[in-house]
Amino acid sequence: MEKEEANAACKIYVAGHRGMVGSAIVRHLQSEGFNNIVTRTRSELDLTNQAAVQAFFQSEQPNHVYLAAAKVGGIHANNIYRGQFLYENLMIEANIIHAAWQSNVDKLLFLGSSCIYPKMAPQPLTEESLLTGPLEPTNEPYAIAKIAGIKLCETYRDQYGANFISAMPTNLYGPGDNYDLETSHVLPALIRKIHTAKVNGTPSVPLWGTGSPKREFLHVDDLAEACVHLMHNYDGNQWVNVGTGVDLSIKELAEMICAIVGYDGALDWDTSKPDGTPRKLMNVSKINALGWKAKIQLRNGIEQVYAKVKDTFQ
């Protein structure tokens, strides 16, 4: 009963609650009995507006903050909207982290990304690889913004004693994902392209690159569980990788999705298009040692996602 009362009393602000990550965190918190959750839509609170963010924190005085708000996209969006991705992400994280410190928030968790690590960093990626080499050029602005967020948490801890931590998730998928082919990440884009090809009876699906890069995919519900676990069990200075510790090639992923969708056409790889980073596998030994491990198997997760979204595609 004491734990339930403590959970109910804890006031939590989830920034980005309408996004894939933020909405998953809200769902998981509610399942754990945390019902005092504060949220604001983009129209209610512009997170790039420093004065508005400070006024919000002074008014609401949350105990915990999950910083899941971000401007996000795949290779194409990251490469085209470079200035926007850098500016908006810098502003959002700087405003929230600073206002959280000013209003004496008990604890803040910042959500980064695996793209913070150097393009050619040794695999699997360890937390110690940060800033040891050049970044992947296509998403460098986004990565730099995320690195700045990590360093804000680290330096506010060093200088002010703020209990601010950071989690670095691998590639995500799940409920609330973006299926817009202009701005989506690889997994939802593949689901949509392959589904459309099946529905239209198209003999082949055009895909970017060679299919050889290897990627790791984490269900967003697993990430949400990991974030809440870290909020309650980790107070360390270093950021923490969150992933499955297992990867597969984009070609293998595409073939898995073909099998799930029931598409038996050909995959037509356009090798003139960029592949991105050759491999991004996370070393997750740190979070595993803290008592958390991913539960949702990739094929099962994609099957669940596809069953829910396939009727929504036009």
N, C-alpha and C positions, 0 to 999 in steps of 0.2 A: 504493500500500500504506500509506503514512503516513497519508493521509486516512482510509482504512478503519480503521486502528488507532486513530486519534484519535476517530472516530465511535463505535467499540466501547467506548472507555474513558470517554466522556462519560456521566456518570450524570444521568438526566433524570427529573424528577417531573412528571407530567401530572395536574393536579388536575381532576377531572371527566371521567375517562377513559371512563366509561360513557355520557356524553352524546353528542349528535350531533357537536359540535365536538371534544371530547376524544378520542373514538374515531377520528375522522378524522385527528387529529394523530398519534395512536399508529400508525395504519396507514402514514401517510406517513413518519414517523421510521423505522419498521422497514424500509420499502422503500429508505431511504437508508443502511441499515446501522447505525442506532442501536438496539442491542438491550439496553442497560443502562437499561431504563425502569422506574421505580418507580411503582406505582399503589396506591391504597387505595379500597375501596368505602366507601359512606356508613356502613355498619354497623361497618367496621373503624376509621374515622377520622371523627369529627364535626368538620367544618371550621368550625362556629360555636363550637367549644370552644377557647379560646385556649391553655390549658395543654396540651391534647392535640396541637394543631398544633405548638406549640413543641417538645414532646418528640419528635414525629415528625421534625422538621427536624434536631434535635440528633443523633438516632440515624442518620438516613439520609445527611445531608450531600450533597444533590444539587448538581451543577454548574449545571444549567439547570432553570428552572421555567416551565411553560406553565400559566397560570392560566385554565382554561376552565370551572371549576366555577361555577355560578350557579343561582339560582332563576329560572326563565324561564316565559313564557307569552305568549298573544296579547292583544288588546285586552280581551277579557272577563276573563281571569284577572288581568291587570295592574290592572284597575279594581276588581275585587272584593277581592283579597287585598293591598291597598295596604300595610298595616303589615308583613305577612309578607315581601313582596317587598323592602321597604326594609331591614328589620332583618337578614334572612338574608344578603342580598347585601353589606351593609356589614360584617357579621361575617366572612364568608368571605374577602373580599378584604383586610380589615385584618389578620386573623390570619395569612394566608399571606404577604403582603408584609412584614409586620414580622418574622415568623420567618425569612423568606428573608434579610433584611438581618442579623438576629442571627447566622445560621449562615454568613454570608459566601458566599452563592450568587453564582456568577460573573455570571449574567444571568437576568432574569425577563421574561417577556412576559405582559402582562395583556390579556385579551380584553374589549373594551367592546362598544358597540352604536351604530348610527347614530341611535338615539333620544336620544342625548346632545345633539343639536343643537336649537336653537330651532325651534318649530313653523313659524314663518314666515321662517326663514332663507333668504337668496338661494340659488337652485339653479343649478348643482349645489353640494352642500354641501362647503365647504372646511374644512380643519382650523381655520382662523382664526375660524370662526363660533361656536365654543364660548363659552357664557356671554354672548352678545350679545342675548338676548331670552328671553321666556317659553317653557317647554317645552309639549309636547302634554299636556294635563291627564290623559288616560286612563292614560298610563304614566309619569307624572312621578316617582313613588317609585322605580321601577326605573332611570329615567334619572339621577336624583340619586345613587343608589348607584353607578352606573357612572362618573359624573363624579368622585365621591369616590375611586374606584379609580385613575382617571387622575391625579388630583392627588396621591395617595399616591406613585405611581411618580415623578411629577415632583418632589415635595418631598424624597423620599428620595434622589433623584439630586442635587438641589441641596444638601441639608444633609450627606449622608453619602457622596456620590460613588458611590452604588449604580447599577449598570448595569441599570436597570429601564425597559422600554419598553412602549408600549401600542399595540394595533391595534384599529381601529374597523370591524368588518364591517358590511356592509349586510344586508338580509334573506337568510336562509339556507334551503337545502333540501338534501335528499339522504338517504343511508342513515342510519338511526337517528332519523329525524324523528318527531315526536309527532302522531298522527292522532286523538287524543281531541278530539271536537268542542267540549268545554267549555274546553279549555286550549290548543288548537293555534293555530299561526299561520295566515295566510290561505292560503298555497299548499297545505299538506297538508290543510287543512279543505276547500278546493275539490275536491281530488282525491277525498277520501272522499265528500263530498256528491254529486258528479256521478257517481261510480262506483255509489253506492247507488241513485241515481235510475235509472241505466241497468239495473242488475240487477233492480230492482223494477218497471220499466216505468212509472215516474212521469212524468206529462206535463210537469212543471216543477220547477225547483229553487229554493227560497227562499234568497236571499242578502242579506247585510247591506249597507246603504248604497246609494249611487247607482252604484257601479262606476267613478266618474270619477277617484278618487285614483290617482296613478301610483307604482309601486314598482319597485325594482331587486332582482333575485334572483341570489344567488351560490351555486353548488354548494359544499357543505361540503368536498369534496376540493380544490377550488381554494383555499379559505380555508386549509386545512391546509398546502398547499404555500407559500402566502404567509407564514404564521406562521413556518415553518422558514426560509424565505428571509430574513425580517426578523431572526430570532434570529442568523443568521450574517452578515448584511450591513448591519445598521443599529444605530447606537449613539446616535442623536440624542435630543434632549430632548423633541421634540414627538411626539404621538400620530400614527398614520398610518391614513388611510382605506383600507379594502380592499373593492373591489367590481368590477363590470364596467364601470361608466360608461355603462350603457344601461338604460333603464327602459321600462315599458309600463303601461297602465291596468289596474286590477283587472278591468274588463270584458273587455279584450283577453286577459288571463291566463285568465279563466274560459272564454272562447271557445276558446283554445288547448287547454285541458284537455279541453273537450267533444270537440274533434277527436281528441285522443290517446286518450281513453277510448272514443270512438265513440258518444257520446250526442247525440241530435238533438232533445231537448226544449227547452223555453223556460227562460230565466233570469228569475226573478221577484225584482226588486230591491225590498227593503223600505227605502224612503227615510226612514222614521222612525228607523232605526238609525244610529249614528254612523259617519262615514267615517274618522275619524282624521286624521292629517296629510295635507294635499292632495297633497304630493309629497315624496319622499325619494330624490333621486338624488345619489350620491356623486361628488365630484371625486376621481379616482384618479390625477391626474397625478404626485403625489409618489411613490406606490409604483411606478408605471410607470417613472419616472425611476430608481428603485433597481433596475430590471432584472426586475420581475415584472409579468405581465399574466394575467388570467383566460383560461382555455382552453376551458371547457365551455360550449357554446351552450345557451341556456335550453330550447329545445324538445327537444334531444337529452338533456339532463339529466333533464327531466320524463319522457320516454319510458323512460329507464333505471330511474328510481325507480318508476314505475307498474308496469312489468313485474315488479319484485321484490315489490311490496306488495299488488297487487290480489287475490291469493289469500288474503291474511291477514285481510281484512275479513270480519266476520260479517254 
